[in-house]
Amino acid sequence: MTTPGAVVGAGVTLRPIRDGIIIGTAVVLALLTLYAVFIDQGALLAPLLGKLSFDSNFVHEFAHDARHVAGAPCH
């Protein structure tokens, strides 16, 4: 027989782990987005597109205006 305290205790111990995973994932995605918008010059898509990624600069061109609006130089 389980008691209500045991169920609550189990939920309380798992919640910080879940919250840590969610926060960690959000931080990684935010850093990846900042890298893609402000720094990337073709290296992000290079594993998929090869040399075409550096020649066409798809990510750079997609985020070009956002870089200037944010005050970041890109040339």
MDTraj code that builds the backbone (N, CA, C; nanometers):
import mdtraj as md
import numpy as np

residues = "MET THR THR PRO GLY ALA VAL VAL GLY ALA GLY VAL THR LEU ARG PRO ILE ARG ASP GLY ILE ILE ILE GLY THR ALA VAL VAL LEU ALA LEU LEU THR LEU TYR ALA VAL PHE ILE ASP GLN GLY ALA LEU LEU ALA PRO LEU LEU GLY LYS LEU SER PHE ASP SER ASN PHE VAL HIS GLU PHE ALA HIS ASP ALA ARG HIS VAL ALA GLY ALA PRO CYS HIS".split()
xyz = np.array([
    [0.0837, -0.1177, 0.0000],
    [0.0000, 0.0000, 0.0000],
    [0.0883, 0.1242, 0.0000],
    [0.0576, 0.2150, -0.0859],
    [0.1367, 0.3379, -0.0913],
    [0.0651, 0.4484, -0.0165],
    [0.1430, 0.5365, 0.0359],
    [0.0853, 0.6513, 0.1057],
    [0.0960, 0.7736, 0.0169],
    [0.0065, 0.8709, 0.0345],
    [0.0146, 0.9923, -0.0479],
    [0.1494, 1.0629, -0.0354],
    [0.2111, 1.0551, 0.0816],
    [0.3414, 1.1190, 0.0999],
    [0.4491, 1.0583, 0.0114],
    [0.4418, 0.9255, -0.0107],
    [0.5411, 0.8585, -0.0946],
    [0.5272, 0.9022, -0.2397],
    [0.4063, 0.9176, -0.2858],
    [0.3837, 0.9609, -0.4236],
    [0.4329, 1.1036, -0.4424],
    [0.3997, 1.1905, -0.3483],
    [0.4445, 1.3293, -0.3576],
    [0.5961, 1.3356, -0.3497],
    [0.6556, 1.2568, -0.2616],
    [0.8008, 1.2558, -0.2480],
    [0.8697, 1.2146, -0.3767],
    [0.8136, 1.1167, -0.4463],
    [0.8732, 1.0723, -0.5728],
    [0.8635, 1.1820, -0.6779],
    [0.7507, 1.2531, -0.6820],
    [0.7338, 1.3613, -0.7791],
    [0.8259, 1.4784, -0.7513],
    [0.8491, 1.5058, -0.6242],
    [0.9342, 1.6185, -0.5875],
    [1.0787, 1.5921, -0.6264],
    [1.1250, 1.4697, -0.6160],
    [1.2640, 1.4415, -0.6493],
    [1.2881, 1.4431, -0.7998],
    [1.1869, 1.4122, -0.8793],
    [1.2048, 1.4109, -1.0240],
    [1.1885, 1.5490, -1.0863],
    [1.1152, 1.6364, -1.0227],
    [1.0887, 1.7670, -1.0818],
    [1.2157, 1.8497, -1.1044],
    [1.3083, 1.8589, -1.0088],
    [1.4305, 1.9353, -1.0361],
    [1.5119, 1.8781, -1.1514],
    [1.5111, 1.7467, -1.1662],
    [1.5843, 1.6854, -1.2776],
    [1.5204, 1.7253, -1.4096],
    [1.3872, 1.7157, -1.4170],
    [1.3150, 1.7533, -1.5389],
    [1.3359, 1.9011, -1.5700],
    [1.3257, 1.9857, -1.4671],
    [1.3453, 2.1287, -1.4885],
    [1.4870, 2.1590, -1.5352],
    [1.5845, 2.0879, -1.4808],
    [1.7226, 2.1069, -1.5234],
    [1.7434, 2.0688, -1.6687],
    [1.6789, 1.9608, -1.7106],
    [1.6900, 1.9184, -1.8504],
    [1.6249, 2.0210, -1.9425],
    [1.5086, 2.0720, -1.9036],
    [1.4396, 2.1724, -1.9854],
    [1.5224, 2.2998, -1.9946],
    [1.5750, 2.3462, -1.8836],
    [1.6562, 2.4681, -1.8841],
    [1.7844, 2.4475, -1.9640],
    [1.8487, 2.3337, -1.9465],
    [1.9704, 2.3047, -2.0222],
    [1.9456, 2.3011, -2.1719],
    [1.8351, 2.2392, -2.2120],
    [1.7994, 2.2341, -2.3538],
    [1.7713, 2.3733, -2.4081],
    [1.7000, 2.4551, -2.3312],
    [1.6696, 2.5918, -2.3744],
    [1.7970, 2.6746, -2.3899],
    [1.8912, 2.6584, -2.2980],
    [2.0174, 2.7326, -2.3061],
    [2.0971, 2.6897, -2.4287],
    [2.1041, 2.5600, -2.4545],
    [2.1778, 2.5107, -2.5715],
    [2.1146, 2.5624, -2.7005],
    [1.9825, 2.5584, -2.7101],
    [1.9146, 2.6092, -2.8300],
    [1.9339, 2.7595, -2.8466],
    [1.9314, 2.8339, -2.7364],
    [1.9539, 2.9785, -2.7438],
    [2.0959, 3.0093, -2.7909],
    [2.1945, 2.9375, -2.7388],
    [2.3327, 2.9602, -2.7814],
    [2.3536, 2.9214, -2.9273],
    [2.2919, 2.8135, -2.9704],
    [2.3008, 2.7722, -3.1100],
    [2.2369, 2.8767, -3.2019],
    [2.1248, 2.9328, -3.1604],
    [2.0595, 3.0377, -3.2388],
    [2.1462, 3.1625, -3.2460],
    [2.2041, 3.2033, -3.1341],
    [2.2927, 3.3202, -3.1351],
    [2.4137, 3.2965, -3.2244],
    [2.4695, 3.1766, -3.2198],
    [2.5820, 3.1438, -3.3070],
    [2.5403, 3.1530, -3.4536],
    [2.4252, 3.0957, -3.4855],
    [2.3788, 3.0937, -3.6243],
    [2.3533, 3.2345, -3.6761],
    [2.2972, 3.3211, -3.5939],
    [2.2623, 3.4560, -3.6394],
    [2.3840, 3.5471, -3.6438],
    [2.4707, 3.5417, -3.5447],
    [2.5769, 3.6413, -3.5342],
    [2.7151, 3.5964, -3.5807],
    [2.7441, 3.4684, -3.5836],
    [2.8814, 3.4258, -3.6108],
    [2.8949, 3.3409, -3.7360],
    [2.7986, 3.2548, -3.7630],
    [2.8137, 3.1549, -3.8687],
    [2.8370, 3.2175, -4.0057],
    [2.9352, 3.1635, -4.0776],
    [2.9654, 3.2064, -4.2143],
    [2.9625, 3.0867, -4.3088],
    [2.8820, 2.9869, -4.2767],
    [2.8698, 2.8700, -4.3622],
    [2.9060, 2.7393, -4.2950],
    [2.9736, 2.7445, -4.1816],
    [3.0194, 2.6216, -4.1159],
    [2.9049, 2.5397, -4.0570],
    [2.7949, 2.6034, -4.0232],
    [2.6839, 2.5327, -3.9600],
    [2.6208, 2.4295, -4.0530],
    [2.6077, 2.4631, -4.1796],
    [2.5468, 2.3709, -4.2757],
    [2.6494, 2.2916, -4.3562],
    [2.7776, 2.3122, -4.3307],
    [2.8823, 2.2441, -4.4070],
    [2.8728, 2.0914, -4.4010],
    [2.8395, 2.0305, -4.2872],
    [2.8271, 1.8840, -4.2884],
    [2.7170, 1.8336, -4.3824],
    [2.6159, 1.9152, -4.4061],
    [2.5063, 1.8741, -4.4941],
    [2.5294, 1.9131, -4.6395],
    [2.5822, 2.0341, -4.6621],
    [2.5915, 2.0872, -4.7982],
    [2.7327, 2.0912, -4.8551],
    [2.8326, 2.0698, -4.7716],
    [2.9705, 2.0730, -4.8188],
    [3.0137, 2.2128, -4.8603],
    [3.0887, 2.2235, -4.9702],
    [3.1435, 2.3514, -5.0159],
    [3.0334, 2.4507, -5.0536],
    [2.9197, 2.4031, -5.0976],
    [2.8083, 2.4907, -5.1335],
    [2.7660, 2.5778, -5.0154],
    [2.7798, 2.5253, -4.8955],
    [2.7434, 2.6007, -4.7762],
    [2.8283, 2.7265, -4.7624],
    [2.9585, 2.7173, -4.7922],
    [3.0465, 2.8333, -4.7814],
    [3.0287, 2.9277, -4.8997],
    [3.0001, 2.8734, -5.0168],
    [2.9834, 2.9570, -5.1356],
    [2.8542, 3.0379, -5.1309],
    [2.7465, 2.9761, -5.0873],
    [2.6162, 3.0428, -5.0892],
    [2.5828, 3.1134, -4.9581],
    [2.6433, 3.0727, -4.8469],
    [2.6190, 3.1344, -4.7161],
    [2.4703, 3.1462, -4.6839],
    [2.3980, 3.0358, -4.6893],
    [2.2536, 3.0376, -4.6683],
    [2.2143, 3.0977, -4.5336],
    [2.2789, 3.0545, -4.4254],
    [2.2435, 3.1042, -4.2926],
    [2.2784, 3.2517, -4.2814],
    [2.3929, 3.2922, -4.3348],
    [2.4337, 3.4325, -4.3304],
    [2.3319, 3.5206, -4.4026],
    [2.2925, 3.4810, -4.5194],
    [2.1971, 3.5617, -4.5959],
    [2.0595, 3.5633, -4.5304],
    [2.0196, 3.4521, -4.4696],
    [1.8902, 3.4468, -4.4028],
    [1.8866, 3.5412, -4.2829],
    [1.9968, 3.5512, -4.2086],
    [2.0016, 3.6330, -4.0872],
    [2.0684, 3.7680, -4.1100],
    [2.0969, 3.8047, -4.2332],
    [2.1733, 3.9250, -4.2642],
    [2.1098, 4.0516, -4.2082],
    [1.9831, 4.0743, -4.2358],
    [1.9173, 4.1958, -4.1879],
    [1.9030, 4.1959, -4.0361],
    [1.8796, 4.0792, -3.9778],
    [1.8689, 4.0713, -3.8318],
    [2.0008, 4.1094, -3.7660],
    [2.1117, 4.0752, -3.8282],
    [2.2427, 4.1141, -3.7736],
    [2.2567, 4.2656, -3.7703],
    [2.2182, 4.3309, -3.8784],
    [2.2312, 4.4764, -3.8834],
    [2.1341, 4.5449, -3.7874],
    [2.0129, 4.4945, -3.7755],
    [1.9159, 4.5523, -3.6825],
    [1.9669, 4.5400, -3.5392],
    [2.0329, 4.4303, -3.5077],
    [2.0868, 4.4092, -3.3733],
    [2.2173, 4.4854, -3.3510],
    [2.2692, 4.5488, -3.4543],
    [2.3913, 4.6267, -3.4405],
    [2.5182, 4.5455, -3.4527],
    [2.5092, 4.4252, -3.5042],
    [2.6271, 4.3400, -3.5192],
    [2.6816, 4.3523, -3.6610],
    [2.8104, 4.3807, -3.6747],
    [2.8679, 4.3867, -3.8094],
    [2.8813, 4.2463, -3.8672],
    [2.8686, 4.2365, -3.9969],
    [2.8817, 4.1038, -4.0575],
    [2.9719, 4.1067, -4.1803],
    [3.0348, 4.2174, -4.2088],
    [3.1252, 4.2244, -4.3246],
    [3.2635, 4.2667, -4.2784],
])
top = md.Topology()
chain = top.add_chain()
for i, resn in enumerate(residues, 1):
    res = top.add_residue(resn, chain, resSeq=i)
    for name in ("N", "CA", "C"):
        top.add_atom(name, md.element.get_by_symbol(name[0]), res)
traj = md.Trajectory(xyz[None], top)
